Amino acid sequence: MTGLKQVNQQLWLDAVPLCDIAQQYSTPCYAYSQSIIEKNFGNYQNALNNQPHLICFAVKANSNIAILQTLARLGAGFDIVSVGELERVLIAGGKAEKVVFSGVGKTADEMRRALEVGIHCFNVESEAELCLLDQTAGDMGLIAPVSMRVNPDVDAGTHPYIATGLKESKFGITIDCAEDTYARAAAMSHVRVLGIDCHIGSQITEVAPFIEALGHLTALVDRLALKGIELEHIDIGGGLGVRYRDECPPSIEDYLQPILEQFKSRSETLILEPGRSITADAGVLITRVQYLKNNGEKHFAMIDAAMNDILRPALYEAWMDIKPVEANTTATAIEYDIVGPVCESTDVLGRNRSLAIGAGDLLCICDAGAYGFSMSSNYNSRPRPAEVMVDGREVHLIRARESLADLTRGEHLLPERKAP
């Protein structure tokens, strides 16, 4: 992780020791580096250079409004999948005209709100959605800007749970049906056809699948132009992977260079929807060892973070690096399974990790800035952790730790039953 450094046998995030964050905000606690978020977004801006473009951060990766605010100040657009994410973007100062609305199940109410604030476009994922959007926009006396999410049937070579571009996927319109769908959209009274969209998966570590998908898109765009349907933008989605263990993803520049080569002779604006590659290596989850346990077969380190705080290891069997926050010079390195207190056998955050640790020691789960807090829950009635932003030497609380009272807010007891 680029923001972590070792200082006097302690881990620091930028200019702040992680143990200081744990002391002030308790554990578990998410901590993010503002400078790394800014650097990662800047790498996209610099690589795109003079290419007309819009970088839409995938809000699902990390939806904290302070992170969205940081990106909005840099001129980012946003890729959303719900009206809740839209409201977060607006609260954070994001511009509605830089928002693209993806997702397979948009409701009429969500469409109305997005039309009301004037988003850039809807990434339409089915003909049924297209018809509802035309009707909804008509009821409001508006024209809905649309981009069709086309499924190119490209194998991105990623985990099956995060592959979205195969023909059996629930996402998008099959490329074989796309021309007919565009023709229907072009004939609608309250729809304006603006572009084309594609997203083939997440945590992709090779450029080839992106280039293959782009080839399918540009060929379709050219066929549509011959039919009089000219598009203004091509949205190639997101999905660029990061290094968690031994992956070798391309740099942002190396990822974009062959894509930009394809755009040299084209007039369309390029839209991207990066998420993980902007925030993953900007965040850590700080947790404390509660107990050490040996059941005769395995050694366990019981920590105060759990699968409800960070779901990726349980959901995807994802490997995440786990480091001691401070060197324990009195302990002997032993292979531990790092487990949480949730009552599920899948509540394992790391298996067979060689660590010299003791009860009370702090651990750092690295590269946790994407799909960490945003996928958290209150399972087992556990309050969700605090989130802080590190800005140089300063630490800002950007989400307070949930209280026990927060767990039942909005719930109501039943009235007493009347006697029969």
C-alpha positions as CSV (number, residue, x, y, z in Angstrom):
1,M,0.0,0.0,0.0
2,T,1.5,3.3,-1.1
3,G,0.5,5.5,1.8
4,L,1.8,3.1,4.6
5,K,5.3,3.5,5.9
6,Q,7.4,2.0,8.7
7,V,8.7,4.6,11.2
8,N,10.6,3.3,14.3
9,Q,8.9,-0.2,14.0
10,Q,5.4,1.4,13.7
11,L,3.1,1.8,10.7
12,W,2.2,5.3,9.7
13,L,-0.4,6.5,7.2
14,D,1.1,9.5,5.6
15,A,2.4,11.6,8.6
16,V,0.2,9.9,11.3
17,P,1.0,6.8,13.4
18,L,-1.9,4.3,13.1
19,C,-1.6,3.6,16.8
20,D,-2.5,7.3,17.4
21,I,-5.6,6.9,15.3
22,A,-6.6,3.8,17.3
23,Q,-6.0,5.5,20.6
24,Q,-8.2,8.5,19.6
25,Y,-11.0,6.7,17.7
26,S,-10.8,3.2,19.1
27,T,-11.0,0.1,16.9
28,P,-12.1,-1.2,14.5
29,C,-11.6,2.0,12.5
30,Y,-11.2,2.8,8.8
31,A,-8.5,5.4,7.9
32,Y,-8.0,6.9,4.5
33,S,-5.2,9.0,3.0
34,Q,-6.6,12.0,1.2
35,S,-3.3,12.5,-0.7
36,I,-3.4,9.0,-2.2
37,I,-7.0,9.5,-3.4
38,E,-6.0,12.7,-5.0
39,K,-2.9,11.2,-6.5
40,N,-4.8,8.2,-8.0
41,F,-7.4,10.5,-9.5
42,G,-4.7,12.7,-10.8
43,N,-3.1,9.8,-12.6
44,Y,-6.3,9.3,-14.6
45,Q,-6.4,13.0,-15.4
46,N,-2.8,13.1,-16.5
47,A,-3.0,10.0,-18.6
48,L,-6.1,11.2,-20.5
49,N,-4.4,14.5,-21.2
50,N,-6.1,16.1,-24.2
51,Q,-8.7,13.4,-24.9
52,P,-12.2,14.7,-24.2
53,H,-13.3,12.7,-21.2
54,L,-15.3,12.3,-18.0
55,I,-14.0,10.3,-15.1
56,C,-17.0,9.0,-13.1
57,F,-15.9,7.6,-9.7
58,A,-17.9,4.4,-8.9
59,V,-19.7,5.4,-5.7
60,K,-20.3,1.8,-4.7
61,A,-16.6,1.4,-4.1
62,N,-16.6,4.0,-1.2
63,S,-19.6,6.2,-0.7
64,N,-18.4,8.3,2.3
65,I,-19.4,11.9,1.5
66,A,-16.0,13.2,2.5
67,I,-14.4,11.0,-0.1
68,L,-16.9,12.0,-2.7
69,Q,-16.3,15.7,-1.7
70,T,-12.5,15.2,-2.2
71,L,-13.2,13.8,-5.7
72,A,-15.8,16.4,-6.6
73,R,-13.3,19.2,-5.8
74,L,-11.0,17.6,-8.3
75,G,-13.7,17.7,-11.0
76,A,-14.8,14.1,-10.9
77,G,-18.0,12.8,-12.2
78,F,-19.8,9.9,-10.5
79,D,-21.2,6.5,-11.5
80,I,-24.2,5.7,-9.3
81,V,-26.5,2.7,-8.9
82,S,-29.2,4.1,-6.6
83,V,-31.0,7.3,-5.7
84,G,-29.2,7.0,-2.3
85,E,-25.9,7.3,-4.0
86,L,-27.2,10.2,-6.0
87,E,-28.1,12.1,-2.9
88,R,-24.7,11.4,-1.4
89,V,-23.1,12.9,-4.5
90,L,-25.2,16.0,-4.3
91,I,-24.5,16.5,-0.6
92,A,-20.8,16.1,-1.3
93,G,-20.9,18.9,-3.9
94,G,-20.8,16.7,-7.0
95,K,-22.4,18.1,-10.2
96,A,-25.6,16.3,-11.4
97,E,-24.6,16.9,-15.0
98,K,-21.5,14.7,-14.4
99,V,-23.5,11.7,-13.0
100,V,-24.2,8.5,-14.9
101,F,-26.9,6.2,-13.5
102,S,-26.2,2.5,-13.8
103,G,-28.0,-0.5,-12.3
104,V,-30.5,-3.1,-13.5
105,G,-33.4,-2.2,-11.3
106,K,-34.0,1.5,-11.4
107,T,-37.5,2.5,-10.1
108,A,-39.7,5.2,-11.5
109,D,-39.1,7.2,-8.3
110,E,-35.4,7.0,-8.8
111,M,-35.7,8.0,-12.5
112,R,-37.9,11.0,-11.5
113,R,-35.3,12.3,-9.0
114,A,-32.4,11.8,-11.5
115,L,-34.4,13.7,-14.2
116,E,-35.3,16.4,-11.7
117,V,-31.7,17.2,-10.9
118,G,-30.5,16.8,-14.5
119,I,-28.0,13.9,-14.5
120,H,-25.7,13.4,-17.5
121,C,-27.4,10.1,-18.6
122,F,-29.0,6.8,-17.6
123,N,-27.1,3.7,-18.4
124,V,-30.1,1.6,-19.5
125,E,-29.8,-2.1,-18.9
126,S,-33.0,-3.6,-20.5
127,E,-35.8,-2.7,-22.9
128,A,-38.3,-2.8,-20.0
129,E,-36.3,-0.1,-18.2
130,L,-36.1,1.9,-21.4
131,C,-39.9,1.9,-21.7
132,L,-40.4,2.9,-18.1
133,L,-37.9,5.7,-18.5
134,D,-39.6,7.0,-21.6
135,Q,-43.0,7.0,-19.8
136,T,-41.6,8.6,-16.7
137,A,-39.8,11.4,-18.6
138,G,-43.0,11.9,-20.6
139,D,-45.1,12.3,-17.4
140,M,-42.6,15.0,-16.4
141,G,-42.5,16.7,-19.7
142,L,-38.8,16.0,-20.0
143,I,-36.4,14.2,-22.3
144,A,-34.2,11.5,-20.7
145,P,-30.6,11.2,-21.9
146,V,-29.7,7.5,-22.3
147,S,-26.7,5.3,-22.9
148,M,-27.3,1.6,-23.5
149,R,-25.2,-0.7,-21.3
150,V,-24.2,-3.4,-23.8
151,N,-23.0,-6.8,-22.7
152,P,-20.1,-7.8,-25.1
153,D,-19.7,-11.4,-23.8
154,V,-16.1,-10.8,-22.8
155,D,-14.4,-13.0,-20.2
156,A,-12.5,-10.6,-18.0
157,G,-10.7,-13.5,-16.2
158,T,-11.8,-12.3,-12.7
159,H,-13.7,-13.9,-9.8
160,P,-17.1,-15.2,-11.0
161,Y,-18.9,-13.0,-8.4
162,I,-17.4,-9.8,-10.0
163,A,-17.5,-10.8,-13.6
164,T,-20.3,-8.7,-15.3
165,G,-19.6,-8.9,-19.1
166,L,-20.5,-12.5,-19.9
167,K,-23.7,-13.4,-21.8
168,E,-25.2,-15.1,-18.8
169,S,-24.7,-12.0,-16.6
170,K,-27.8,-10.1,-15.4
171,F,-26.2,-6.8,-16.5
172,G,-26.8,-5.0,-19.8
173,I,-28.3,-5.7,-23.1
174,T,-26.8,-8.5,-25.2
175,I,-24.7,-7.1,-28.1
176,D,-26.7,-9.2,-30.6
177,C,-29.9,-7.3,-29.6
178,A,-28.4,-3.8,-29.1
179,E,-29.0,-2.4,-32.6
180,D,-32.7,-3.1,-32.4
181,T,-32.8,-1.6,-28.9
182,Y,-31.1,1.5,-30.1
183,A,-33.6,1.8,-33.0
184,R,-36.5,1.6,-30.5
185,A,-34.9,4.2,-28.3
186,A,-34.3,6.6,-31.2
187,A,-38.0,6.4,-32.0
188,M,-39.2,7.2,-28.5
189,S,-40.6,10.7,-27.8
190,H,-39.0,11.3,-24.5
191,V,-35.6,9.7,-24.8
192,R,-32.5,11.1,-26.3
193,V,-29.8,8.6,-27.3
194,L,-26.5,9.9,-26.1
195,G,-24.0,7.1,-25.8
196,I,-23.0,3.5,-25.2
197,D,-21.8,1.9,-22.0
198,C,-20.0,-1.3,-21.1
199,H,-18.6,-2.8,-17.8
200,I,-17.1,-6.3,-18.0
201,G,-16.1,-6.9,-14.4
202,S,-14.0,-5.8,-11.4
203,Q,-10.4,-6.4,-10.2
204,I,-9.2,-7.0,-13.8
205,T,-5.4,-7.1,-14.0
206,E,-4.9,-7.3,-17.8
207,V,-5.5,-4.8,-20.5
208,A,-6.6,-7.3,-23.2
209,P,-10.2,-7.8,-22.0
210,F,-10.8,-4.0,-22.0
211,I,-9.4,-3.7,-25.5
212,E,-11.5,-6.6,-26.7
213,A,-14.7,-5.1,-25.2
214,L,-13.9,-1.7,-26.7
215,G,-13.5,-3.3,-30.1
216,H,-17.0,-4.7,-29.9
217,L,-18.3,-1.3,-28.7
218,T,-16.7,0.8,-31.5
219,A,-17.8,-1.6,-34.2
220,L,-21.4,-1.3,-32.9
221,V,-21.1,2.5,-32.7
222,D,-20.0,2.6,-36.3
223,R,-22.9,0.3,-37.4
224,L,-25.3,2.6,-35.6
225,A,-23.9,5.7,-37.3
226,L,-24.6,4.1,-40.7
227,K,-28.3,3.9,-39.6
228,G,-28.4,7.5,-38.6
229,I,-27.9,7.0,-34.9
230,E,-24.8,8.9,-33.9
231,L,-23.5,8.7,-30.4
232,E,-21.7,11.4,-28.4
233,H,-19.8,9.2,-25.9
234,I,-18.4,5.8,-25.3
235,D,-18.3,4.7,-21.7
236,I,-15.9,1.8,-21.1
237,G,-16.8,1.3,-17.5
238,G,-14.3,0.5,-14.7
239,G,-12.8,-2.6,-13.3
240,L,-9.1,-1.9,-13.3
241,G,-7.6,-4.1,-10.5
242,V,-5.1,-3.3,-7.8
243,R,-2.3,-5.3,-6.1
244,Y,-3.6,-7.1,-3.0
245,R,-1.0,-9.9,-2.9
246,D,0.9,-10.9,-6.0
247,E,-1.3,-9.5,-8.7
248,C,0.5,-7.4,-11.4
249,P,-2.1,-4.9,-12.7
250,P,-1.0,-2.3,-15.2
251,S,-0.5,1.2,-14.1
252,I,-3.3,3.6,-14.9
253,E,-1.1,5.1,-17.7
254,D,-0.4,1.7,-19.2
255,Y,-4.1,0.7,-19.0
256,L,-5.2,3.9,-20.8
257,Q,-2.5,4.1,-23.4
258,P,-3.9,1.4,-25.8
259,I,-7.5,2.6,-25.1
260,L,-6.5,6.2,-26.2
261,E,-4.9,4.7,-29.3
262,Q,-8.3,3.5,-30.3
263,F,-9.8,7.0,-29.8
264,K,-7.3,8.8,-31.9
265,S,-9.5,8.7,-35.0
266,R,-12.8,9.0,-33.1
267,S,-14.8,12.0,-32.1
268,E,-16.7,10.6,-29.1
269,T,-16.0,11.6,-25.5
270,L,-14.4,8.8,-23.4
271,I,-16.2,8.1,-20.1
272,L,-14.6,5.8,-17.5
273,E,-16.1,4.5,-14.2
274,P,-13.1,3.7,-11.9
275,G,-13.6,2.9,-8.3
276,R,-11.2,0.4,-6.7
277,S,-8.2,1.9,-8.5
278,I,-8.8,5.3,-6.9
279,T,-9.6,4.3,-3.3
280,A,-8.4,0.8,-2.5
281,D,-4.8,1.6,-1.6
282,A,-5.8,4.8,0.1
283,G,-7.5,3.0,3.0
284,V,-6.7,0.6,5.9
285,L,-8.8,-1.0,8.6
286,I,-7.2,-0.8,12.0
287,T,-8.2,-3.6,14.4
288,R,-7.1,-5.0,17.8
289,V,-6.3,-8.6,18.8
290,Q,-8.7,-9.6,21.6
291,Y,-7.5,-13.1,22.3
292,L,-5.1,-15.7,21.1
293,K,-6.4,-19.3,20.9
294,N,-4.9,-22.7,20.1
295,N,-7.4,-25.6,19.6
296,G,-4.7,-28.2,19.0
297,E,-5.0,-28.0,15.3
298,K,-4.8,-24.3,14.6
299,H,-3.7,-21.0,16.2
300,F,-6.3,-18.3,16.0
301,A,-6.0,-14.5,16.6
302,M,-9.5,-13.2,17.6
303,I,-9.8,-9.6,16.5
304,D,-12.4,-6.9,17.1
305,A,-13.1,-6.4,13.4
306,A,-15.3,-9.0,11.6
307,M,-16.9,-9.9,8.3
308,N,-19.6,-7.3,8.9
309,D,-16.9,-4.7,8.9
310,I,-15.1,-5.9,5.8
311,L,-16.9,-8.6,3.7
312,R,-14.5,-9.2,0.9
313,P,-12.6,-12.1,2.5
314,A,-15.8,-14.0,3.4
315,L,-17.7,-13.1,0.1
316,Y,-14.9,-13.6,-2.4
317,E,-12.3,-15.5,-0.4
318,A,-10.2,-12.3,-1.1
319,W,-6.7,-12.2,0.2
320,M,-5.8,-9.0,2.1
321,D,-2.5,-8.2,3.6
322,I,-2.5,-8.0,7.4
323,K,0.4,-6.3,9.3
324,P,1.2,-5.5,12.9
325,V,0.8,-1.8,13.6
326,E,3.7,-2.0,15.9
327,A,6.5,-4.6,16.2
328,N,6.1,-7.0,19.1
329,T,9.7,-7.8,20.1
330,T,8.7,-10.3,22.8
331,A,6.4,-12.5,20.7
332,T,7.3,-15.4,18.4
333,A,6.0,-15.6,14.9
334,I,3.3,-18.2,14.6
335,E,0.9,-19.0,11.8
336,Y,-2.5,-17.7,12.7
337,D,-6.0,-17.6,11.2
338,I,-7.2,-14.0,11.8
339,V,-10.8,-14.3,12.7
340,G,-13.6,-12.1,13.9
341,P,-16.3,-12.5,16.6
342,V,-19.2,-13.0,14.2
343,C,-21.0,-16.3,14.6
344,E,-20.2,-17.6,11.1
345,S,-17.4,-20.0,10.0
346,T,-16.7,-17.6,7.1
347,D,-15.7,-14.8,9.5
348,V,-12.0,-15.3,8.6
349,L,-10.1,-12.2,7.5
350,G,-6.9,-14.0,6.8
351,R,-5.7,-17.6,6.9
352,N,-2.3,-19.0,7.8
353,R,-0.6,-15.6,8.4
354,S,2.8,-15.7,10.1
355,L,2.7,-13.0,12.8
356,A,4.5,-12.2,16.0
357,I,1.6,-10.8,18.0
358,G,0.0,-10.8,21.4
359,A,-3.4,-10.0,22.9
360,G,-4.0,-6.3,22.8
361,D,-1.8,-5.7,19.7
362,L,-3.1,-3.6,16.8
363,L,-3.3,-5.0,13.3
364,C,-3.7,-3.2,10.0
365,I,-5.7,-4.7,7.2
366,C,-4.2,-3.1,4.1
367,D,-5.8,-1.8,0.9
368,A,-9.2,-1.6,2.5
369,G,-10.4,1.6,0.9
370,A,-12.7,0.1,-1.7
371,Y,-15.6,-2.2,-1.0
372,G,-14.8,-2.1,2.7
373,F,-17.1,0.1,4.7
374,S,-19.5,0.4,1.7
375,M,-20.3,-3.3,2.0
376,S,-20.4,-3.3,5.8
377,S,-23.5,-4.3,7.9
378,N,-24.9,-4.5,11.4
379,Y,-25.0,-8.3,11.3
380,N,-24.9,-9.8,14.8
381,S,-26.1,-6.3,15.9
382,R,-22.6,-4.9,15.7
383,P,-22.2,-1.2,15.4
384,R,-20.3,-0.2,12.3
385,P,-16.8,1.3,12.8
386,A,-15.7,4.9,12.6
387,E,-14.0,6.4,9.5
388,V,-11.3,9.0,9.5
389,M,-9.5,10.9,6.8
390,V,-5.7,11.6,7.1
391,D,-4.6,14.9,5.5
392,G,-0.9,15.2,6.1
393,R,-0.5,15.5,9.9
394,E,-4.2,16.1,10.5
395,V,-6.9,13.5,11.1
396,H,-10.6,14.3,10.5
397,L,-13.5,12.2,11.7
398,I,-15.6,11.6,8.6
399,R,-18.1,9.1,10.1
400,A,-18.7,8.6,13.8
401,R,-18.7,5.1,15.2
402,E,-22.3,3.8,15.5
403,S,-23.7,3.6,19.0
404,L,-25.9,0.9,20.4
405,A,-28.8,3.3,20.2
406,D,-28.1,3.6,16.4
407,L,-28.8,-0.2,16.0
408,T,-32.5,0.1,16.9
409,R,-33.1,3.6,15.5
410,G,-36.3,3.4,13.4
411,E,-37.5,0.2,15.0
412,H,-40.7,0.0,17.1
413,L,-42.0,-2.4,19.7
414,L,-45.5,-3.8,19.2
415,P,-48.3,-2.4,21.3
416,E,-49.5,-4.6,24.2
417,R,-52.0,-7.2,23.1
418,K,-55.6,-6.6,24.2
419,A,-57.0,-9.3,26.5
420,P,-59.4,-11.7,24.7
